[in-house]
Amino acid sequence: MDESSTYGADQPAQSEPSFTVAEIDAALLSLPEIERAVYLNHRKGGLSYRTIARRLGTTSNDVERIIASALLNLKRALDRIARERTR
């Protein structure tokens, strides 16, 4: 077996479902408001945890927990969307 036929770090073992912009928007809108705001400020706005924490009057650790929760909830929402497609 040559290297080109094995799965590498850049080659997922399973294909990941792709989502439309509307499906991603729906998943984002399903997040609690604070999770959505913090996630978007970090990912789209490029703000650091520290900057977001300062704006919210909280700690960087709290921001990290909020983003972790947002990521988990986004995964759940997108998994739900993918399952609904197969019905």
trRosetta pair geometry for C-beta under 8 A, 3 or more apart (Angstrom, degrees):
i j d omega theta_ij theta_ji phi_ij phi_ji
1 5 5.4 -113 -167 75 90 123
1 6 6.5 92 144 -55 119 97
2 5 5.7 89 63 9 70 99
2 6 8.0 -138 105 -8 40 92
3 6 5.9 -63 -153 30 43 109
3 8 7.7 41 177 -63 92 118
7 11 4.9 -145 -149 99 63 105
7 12 7.3 -29 -157 141 119 13
7 13 4.9 20 -140 -84 168 74
8 11 4.7 72 45 20 73 105
12 15 6.7 127 89 -98 120 30
12 16 6.2 32 81 -26 173 96
17 78 7.7 173 76 164 118 101
17 82 4.7 158 26 -115 169 122
17 85 7.7 156 -152 37 143 153
19 23 4.2 -122 -172 87 102 128
19 24 5.2 121 116 -53 126 86
19 27 7.7 -7 179 -10 160 135
19 78 6.2 -77 -67 -140 150 107
19 81 6.7 55 -121 108 117 143
19 82 7.9 -80 -81 -68 99 87
20 23 4.7 99 53 4 77 100
20 24 7.1 -144 94 -1 42 85
21 24 5.8 -56 -149 39 33 110
21 25 6.2 37 152 -21 66 106
22 25 5.6 -52 -146 37 30 114
22 26 6.4 34 153 -22 63 104
23 26 5.6 -50 -148 34 32 113
23 27 6.5 34 152 -19 63 103
23 78 7.3 86 149 -122 107 77
23 81 5.1 116 -161 -175 114 154
24 27 5.6 -51 -149 35 34 112
24 28 6.4 35 151 -18 65 105
24 78 7.7 13 -103 -95 61 109
25 28 5.6 -55 -148 38 32 111
25 29 6.2 30 154 -18 66 108
26 29 5.7 -56 -144 39 30 110
26 30 6.5 36 153 -28 63 103
26 77 7.4 -168 115 167 80 122
26 81 7.1 125 85 -88 126 132
27 30 5.7 -52 -153 26 32 115
27 31 7.6 45 148 -32 58 92
27 74 5.4 76 155 -146 118 72
27 77 3.8 143 -136 112 86 129
27 78 5.2 10 -104 -60 151 77
27 81 6.6 -75 -66 -21 106 138
28 31 6.0 -41 -168 7 41 115
28 36 5.8 98 177 -131 80 106
28 39 7.7 -151 -135 91 93 135
28 40 7.4 71 -158 -65 127 112
28 74 7.2 14 -83 -110 56 105
29 36 7.3 43 -105 -108 27 148
30 73 7.2 -159 108 158 97 106
30 77 4.7 155 64 -111 146 140
31 35 4.3 -121 175 90 115 115
31 36 4.1 147 85 -60 122 89
31 39 6.9 -51 171 16 173 142
31 70 5.7 28 -139 -134 139 86
31 73 5.5 116 -109 108 83 136
31 74 6.8 -13 -69 -67 116 79
31 77 7.7 -85 -54 -25 73 150
32 35 4.8 83 61 10 83 108
32 36 7.0 -161 86 -9 38 89
32 73 7.7 -96 4 -136 82 177
33 36 5.8 -60 -147 38 29 110
33 37 6.1 25 159 -18 67 110
34 37 5.8 -56 -144 38 29 110
34 38 6.1 23 161 -14 66 110
34 66 6.3 -91 135 -147 101 130
35 38 6.1 -59 -143 41 26 105
35 39 5.9 26 160 -18 65 114
35 66 5.8 -159 -105 -180 65 87
35 67 7.8 148 -150 -95 75 30
35 69 5.8 -103 -110 99 124 101
35 70 3.9 166 -177 -86 102 95
35 73 6.4 38 150 42 162 145
36 39 5.9 -58 -142 40 24 111
36 40 6.1 16 163 -11 63 113
36 70 7.0 159 -69 -129 35 121
37 40 6.2 -62 -143 42 23 104
37 41 6.1 23 159 -19 62 111
38 41 5.8 -57 -144 37 27 111
38 42 6.3 19 159 -12 63 110
38 52 5.8 91 -139 -179 82 143
38 56 7.6 -5 -91 -52 105 148
38 63 6.0 -168 -158 -146 128 80
38 66 4.6 31 73 120 166 132
38 67 6.0 -120 127 -67 113 76
38 70 6.7 -160 77 -35 101 146
39 42 6.1 -67 -153 40 25 104
39 43 5.8 -3 166 4 68 117
39 66 7.8 -133 -47 132 75 91
39 67 5.9 136 -93 -123 72 74
39 70 4.1 -155 -64 153 128 161
39 71 7.6 162 -116 -54 122 66
39 74 7.6 141 -148 -44 162 132
40 43 6.2 -60 -123 52 28 94
40 44 4.8 -17 -167 28 70 119
40 45 6.5 70 137 -13 66 101
41 44 7.3 -31 -78 57 11 81
41 45 4.4 -31 -152 37 45 139
41 47 4.7 -25 157 34 91 131
41 52 5.4 128 108 -103 134 114
41 55 8.0 -129 -171 57 160 150
42 45 6.8 18 -20 54 12 90
42 46 7.6 50 -173 -109 32 6
42 47 5.7 -82 -93 66 47 78
42 48 7.7 51 -124 -137 84 9
42 49 7.0 24 -108 -75 124 61
42 52 6.2 -38 -65 -44 91 148
42 63 7.6 138 -66 171 131 114
42 67 6.1 -15 32 -100 161 132
47 51 4.5 -120 -171 84 98 126
47 52 5.1 115 121 -54 125 89
47 55 7.9 -23 -177 1 153 138
48 51 4.6 98 54 5 81 100
48 52 7.0 -148 92 -1 43 85
49 52 5.9 -59 -150 41 31 109
49 53 6.0 34 153 -23 67 110
49 60 4.3 79 128 -150 113 89
49 63 4.3 160 -157 93 86 135
49 64 5.9 13 -135 -57 145 79
49 67 7.7 -88 -103 -10 102 139
50 53 5.7 -55 -146 36 27 113
50 54 6.4 30 155 -21 63 104
50 60 5.2 -18 -81 -85 60 117
51 54 5.7 -52 -149 33 31 112
51 55 6.5 28 153 -16 63 106
52 55 5.8 -58 -152 38 32 110
52 56 6.2 15 156 -6 67 113
52 63 4.9 118 91 -126 119 141
53 56 6.0 -67 -144 47 28 101
53 57 8.0 -123 166 51 56 8
53 58 5.1 -105 -150 82 77 71
53 59 5.5 -23 -154 159 135 12
53 60 4.8 -85 -31 -69 155 50
53 62 6.5 121 -118 57 102 98
53 63 4.8 -100 -65 -28 90 127
54 57 7.6 29 -177 -72 28 35
56 62 7.7 -132 98 100 136 127
56 63 7.3 151 34 -79 140 99
58 62 4.2 -78 156 67 125 149
58 63 6.7 144 94 -45 114 81
59 62 4.7 106 58 1 77 98
59 63 7.2 -137 102 -1 47 84
60 63 5.5 -52 -151 36 38 114
60 64 6.3 44 149 -23 67 102
61 64 5.5 -49 -149 33 34 115
61 65 6.5 34 152 -18 64 103
62 65 5.7 -54 -151 36 34 111
62 66 6.3 35 151 -21 66 105
63 66 5.6 -53 -147 35 33 113
63 67 6.4 31 155 -16 66 105
64 67 6.0 -56 -148 38 29 108
64 68 6.3 31 153 -20 64 107
65 68 5.6 -53 -146 36 31 113
65 69 6.4 32 154 -18 64 106
66 69 5.8 -56 -151 38 30 111
66 70 6.3 34 150 -22 64 105
67 70 5.4 -50 -145 35 35 115
67 71 6.3 37 155 -21 66 103
68 71 5.8 -52 -149 34 30 111
68 72 6.6 29 153 -16 63 105
69 72 5.7 -55 -149 37 32 111
69 73 6.2 28 154 -14 66 109
70 73 5.8 -60 -145 42 29 108
70 74 6.1 32 155 -22 66 106
71 74 5.7 -50 -143 35 30 112
71 75 6.4 33 155 -20 62 103
72 75 5.8 -53 -152 34 30 112
72 76 6.5 30 151 -17 64 105
73 76 5.6 -51 -147 36 35 113
73 77 6.3 35 154 -19 66 105
74 77 5.7 -55 -146 38 32 110
74 78 6.1 25 158 -13 67 109
75 78 6.0 -59 -144 42 28 106
75 79 6.1 32 155 -22 64 108
76 79 5.7 -54 -146 35 28 114
76 80 6.4 33 153 -22 62 104
77 80 5.7 -53 -153 32 31 114
77 81 6.6 32 149 -19 64 104
78 81 5.4 -48 -146 35 37 114
78 82 6.3 39 152 -20 66 103
79 82 5.7 -53 -148 36 32 112
79 83 6.4 32 153 -19 65 105
80 83 5.8 -55 -149 36 30 110
80 84 6.4 31 153 -21 64 106
81 84 5.8 -54 -148 34 30 112
81 85 6.9 40 151 -28 61 100
82 85 5.7 -48 -159 22 34 118
82 86 7.3 25 151 -14 62 104
83 86 6.0 -63 -161 34 38 107
83 87 7.3 49 146 -36 66 97
84 87 5.7 -40 -159 7 43 119
